[in-house]
Amino acid sequence: MPSPSLLDALSRLGLSEREARAYLFLLRHGEATAREVSEGTDIPISKVYSVLKSLEEKGWVTADRSTRPARYAPVNPEIAVERSIERELERQRRELEEQARRALRELARSCRAHRRTVAQVYEGKAAEDALRGALRHAEEVCGIVHVGKKFPNWLARELSRVSGPLVVRCEEPPFEHPRMIVKSARVGTDATILTLSIDRDEMALARVGSLSHLLVVREEIVAEGLRDAILKVARGS
C-alpha cells in the first residue's frame, strides 16, 4: 500500500488517489493490462479504464493498443513530473490572464464612469501651432481631409510626413503621401476641413479663407472610434 505522504505528493502534481495508486502499481510491475491494474490496486474494473485514460492524457502512462487487451506502461517519473509541472504552470498562466482581463474590463468601466472629456479650442495662429506641434510629435496619425482651393502649404508639409492612412476629398491632392486615399470631390469654396485621430486625441481643424479654428478633444474612445472609421474607409477604397 503506498504511503500517505507519497500519495499526497502525487496529489499535488495533479493525480487523484486512484490515478496515483495505478501509476505506482505500473512502476512496480513495468506494464500491465487494465484488469491486472484493477486486481492489483482494488480499483473497480468499471473505473480502471477511465483512470488509465486520464493518466495517459496527463502524460503519466503510455498505452500499447496493438495487443489485445491493451497494455499500459509507466512513463519515466522525471519526465512525468516535468510534464505535470508544465501543465500546472500553463493552467496558472491561463487563470492569471483571465483574472487580468477581468480586472482590465473593470478598470475600463471605472475609468469611463469617472472620466471627463477635455476639449480645447484654438483660433488663428495658435490653432496652426497646436496642430503642427501635435503632428510632429505623434506616433500614429490618420485622418479625413476635405481640401479647399487654397490648401495651406505648412499643413500639406506636415501631413505628408504622417504614418497612418489619410482619406482626402479634393479635386487634386495638394501633396504626396504613401497611404493617401483620394476621393474625387469638386471644391466650391476656399474651405479646408480636417479631422484627425492623433494618438489619443481627436483634432478637427476648420479653415475658411485666412481664418483657422482648431477643436481638440482628449477622449480616447472618441479618437479610437474615429481611427476605426478611417481605417474602414481606407480598406473599402
C-alpha positions as CSV (number, residue, x, y, z in Angstrom):
1,M,0.0,0.0,0.0
2,P,1.5,3.4,-1.0
3,S,2.4,5.7,1.9
4,P,0.1,8.6,2.6
5,S,3.0,11.1,2.0
6,L,3.7,9.6,-1.4
7,L,0.0,9.8,-2.3
8,D,-0.1,13.4,-1.1
9,A,2.9,14.3,-3.2
10,L,1.3,12.8,-6.3
11,S,-1.9,14.6,-5.5
12,R,0.0,17.9,-5.5
13,L,1.1,17.0,-9.0
14,G,-2.5,16.6,-10.2
15,L,-3.2,12.9,-9.7
16,S,-6.3,11.6,-7.9
17,E,-5.7,8.8,-5.3
18,R,-6.8,6.1,-7.8
19,E,-4.5,7.6,-10.5
20,A,-1.6,7.6,-8.1
21,R,-2.2,4.0,-7.0
22,A,-2.5,2.8,-10.6
23,Y,0.7,4.7,-11.6
24,L,2.7,3.3,-8.6
25,F,1.5,-0.2,-9.4
26,L,2.7,0.1,-13.0
27,L,6.1,1.4,-11.7
28,R,6.5,-1.7,-9.7
29,H,5.4,-4.1,-12.4
30,G,6.6,-2.4,-15.6
31,E,3.5,-2.9,-17.6
32,A,0.1,-4.5,-17.2
33,T,-3.4,-4.8,-18.6
34,A,-6.3,-2.8,-17.2
35,R,-7.6,-6.0,-15.4
36,E,-4.2,-6.6,-13.8
37,V,-4.1,-3.0,-12.6
38,S,-7.7,-3.3,-11.2
39,E,-6.8,-6.5,-9.4
40,G,-3.5,-5.1,-8.0
41,T,-4.9,-1.8,-6.8
42,D,-8.5,-2.7,-5.8
43,I,-9.8,-0.1,-8.3
44,P,-13.1,-1.5,-9.7
45,I,-12.8,-2.7,-13.3
46,S,-15.6,-0.4,-14.2
47,K,-13.5,2.6,-13.1
48,V,-9.9,1.5,-14.0
49,Y,-10.3,2.2,-17.7
50,S,-11.2,5.9,-17.1
51,V,-8.3,6.1,-14.6
52,L,-5.8,4.8,-17.1
53,K,-7.2,7.0,-19.8
54,S,-6.8,10.0,-17.6
55,L,-3.2,9.0,-16.7
56,E,-2.4,8.7,-20.4
57,E,-3.9,12.1,-21.2
58,K,-1.8,13.7,-18.3
59,G,1.4,12.1,-19.7
60,W,2.0,9.6,-16.8
61,V,1.4,6.3,-18.7
62,T,1.5,5.0,-22.3
63,A,-0.8,2.5,-23.9
64,D,0.1,-0.2,-26.4
65,R,-3.2,-1.0,-28.2
66,S,-1.5,-3.2,-30.8
67,T,-2.2,-6.1,-28.5
68,R,-5.5,-7.3,-27.0
69,P,-6.1,-6.5,-24.3
70,A,-4.1,-3.2,-24.4
71,R,-1.1,-3.0,-22.1
72,Y,-0.2,0.1,-20.1
73,A,3.3,1.1,-19.1
74,P,4.5,3.9,-16.8
75,V,6.3,7.0,-18.1
76,N,9.7,7.8,-16.5
77,P,8.9,9.6,-13.2
78,E,11.2,12.6,-14.0
79,I,9.5,13.1,-17.4
80,A,6.0,12.6,-15.9
81,V,6.7,15.1,-13.1
82,E,8.2,17.7,-15.5
83,R,5.1,17.4,-17.8
84,S,2.9,17.8,-14.7
85,I,4.7,21.0,-13.6
86,E,4.5,22.4,-17.1
87,R,0.8,21.7,-17.3
88,E,0.2,23.3,-13.9
89,L,2.2,26.4,-14.8
90,E,0.2,26.7,-18.0
91,R,-3.1,26.3,-16.1
92,Q,-2.0,29.0,-13.7
93,R,-0.9,31.3,-16.6
94,R,-4.3,31.0,-18.2
95,E,-6.0,31.6,-14.9
96,L,-3.9,34.7,-14.3
97,E,-4.5,36.0,-17.8
98,E,-8.3,35.6,-17.3
99,Q,-8.1,37.4,-14.0
100,A,-6.1,40.2,-15.6
101,R,-8.6,40.5,-18.4
102,R,-11.5,40.8,-15.9
103,A,-9.5,43.4,-13.9
104,L,-8.9,45.4,-17.0
105,R,-12.5,45.3,-18.0
106,E,-13.5,46.6,-14.6
107,L,-10.8,49.3,-14.7
108,A,-12.0,50.4,-18.1
109,R,-15.6,50.6,-16.9
110,S,-14.5,52.5,-13.8
111,C,-12.5,55.0,-16.0
112,R,-15.4,55.5,-18.3
113,A,-17.6,56.2,-15.4
114,H,-15.3,58.9,-13.9
115,R,-13.6,60.2,-17.0
116,R,-14.5,63.7,-18.3
117,T,-13.9,64.6,-21.9
118,V,-11.5,67.6,-22.1
119,A,-12.0,69.9,-25.1
120,Q,-9.9,72.9,-26.1
121,V,-10.5,75.5,-28.9
122,Y,-7.7,77.4,-30.6
123,E,-8.0,80.2,-33.1
124,G,-5.8,81.7,-35.8
125,K,-2.0,81.2,-35.5
126,A,-2.5,79.3,-32.2
127,A,-4.6,76.7,-34.0
128,E,-1.9,76.2,-36.6
129,D,0.8,76.0,-34.0
130,A,-1.1,73.5,-31.9
131,L,-1.8,71.2,-34.8
132,R,1.7,71.5,-36.2
133,G,3.2,70.5,-32.8
134,A,0.8,67.6,-32.4
135,L,1.6,66.2,-35.9
136,R,5.4,66.5,-35.4
137,H,5.4,64.5,-32.1
138,A,2.6,62.0,-32.8
139,E,3.3,58.3,-33.0
140,E,0.2,57.5,-35.1
141,V,-1.9,59.8,-37.2
142,C,-4.8,59.0,-39.5
143,G,-7.5,61.3,-40.8
144,I,-10.0,62.6,-43.2
145,V,-9.3,65.8,-45.1
146,H,-11.6,68.0,-47.3
147,V,-9.2,70.1,-49.2
148,G,-10.1,73.7,-50.0
149,K,-9.0,75.5,-53.1
150,K,-6.0,77.0,-51.3
151,F,-4.7,74.3,-49.1
152,P,-2.1,75.7,-46.6
153,N,1.4,74.8,-47.6
154,W,2.5,74.2,-44.0
155,L,-0.3,71.8,-43.4
156,A,0.5,69.9,-46.6
157,R,4.1,69.5,-45.5
158,E,3.1,68.3,-42.0
159,L,0.5,65.8,-43.3
160,S,2.9,64.4,-45.9
161,R,5.1,63.1,-43.0
162,V,2.4,61.2,-41.0
163,S,2.4,57.4,-40.9
164,G,-1.2,56.5,-40.9
165,P,-3.8,56.5,-43.7
166,L,-5.3,59.7,-44.9
167,V,-8.6,59.9,-46.8
168,V,-8.6,63.1,-48.8
169,R,-11.6,64.6,-50.6
170,C,-10.4,67.0,-53.3
171,E,-10.1,67.8,-57.0
172,E,-6.4,67.3,-57.0
173,P,-4.3,66.2,-53.9
174,P,-2.0,69.1,-52.8
175,F,0.7,66.8,-51.5
176,E,2.1,63.2,-51.9
177,H,1.5,60.5,-49.3
178,P,2.2,56.8,-49.5
179,R,-1.0,55.9,-47.7
180,M,-3.4,58.5,-49.1
181,I,-6.8,57.5,-50.5
182,V,-8.2,60.2,-52.7
183,K,-11.9,60.6,-53.0
184,S,-12.9,62.8,-56.0
185,A,-14.8,65.9,-55.0
186,R,-15.5,69.3,-56.5
187,V,-14.4,72.1,-54.2
188,G,-16.6,75.2,-54.4
189,T,-15.2,77.2,-51.6
190,D,-11.9,78.1,-50.0
191,A,-12.6,75.9,-47.0
192,T,-10.4,73.2,-45.5
193,I,-11.9,70.7,-43.0
194,L,-9.5,68.3,-41.3
195,T,-10.4,65.6,-38.8
196,L,-7.5,63.6,-37.4
197,S,-7.0,60.9,-34.8
198,I,-3.6,61.7,-33.3
199,D,-2.5,59.2,-30.7
200,R,-5.3,59.6,-28.1
201,D,-6.7,62.9,-29.2
202,E,-9.2,63.9,-31.8
203,M,-8.4,67.1,-33.7
204,A,-10.7,68.9,-36.0
205,L,-9.4,71.9,-37.9
206,A,-11.8,74.2,-39.8
207,R,-10.1,76.7,-42.1
208,V,-12.1,79.2,-44.1
209,G,-10.1,81.7,-46.1
210,S,-7.3,83.0,-43.8
211,L,-9.1,82.1,-40.5
212,S,-8.4,78.8,-38.6
213,H,-10.3,77.2,-35.8
214,L,-9.0,74.0,-34.1
215,L,-11.0,71.8,-31.7
216,V,-9.0,69.3,-29.7
217,V,-11.0,66.6,-27.9
218,R,-8.9,64.5,-25.5
219,E,-11.0,61.4,-25.3
220,E,-9.5,58.0,-26.1
221,I,-12.8,56.3,-27.1
222,V,-13.7,59.1,-29.5
223,A,-10.3,59.1,-31.1
224,E,-10.2,55.3,-31.3
225,G,-13.7,55.3,-32.9
226,L,-12.6,57.9,-35.5
227,R,-9.4,55.8,-36.2
228,D,-11.5,52.7,-36.8
229,A,-13.9,54.6,-39.1
230,I,-11.0,56.0,-41.2
231,L,-9.3,52.6,-41.5
232,K,-12.7,51.1,-42.6
233,V,-12.9,53.8,-45.3
234,A,-9.3,53.1,-46.3
235,R,-9.9,49.4,-46.6
236,G,-13.0,49.9,-48.6
237,S,-11.5,52.2,-51.1
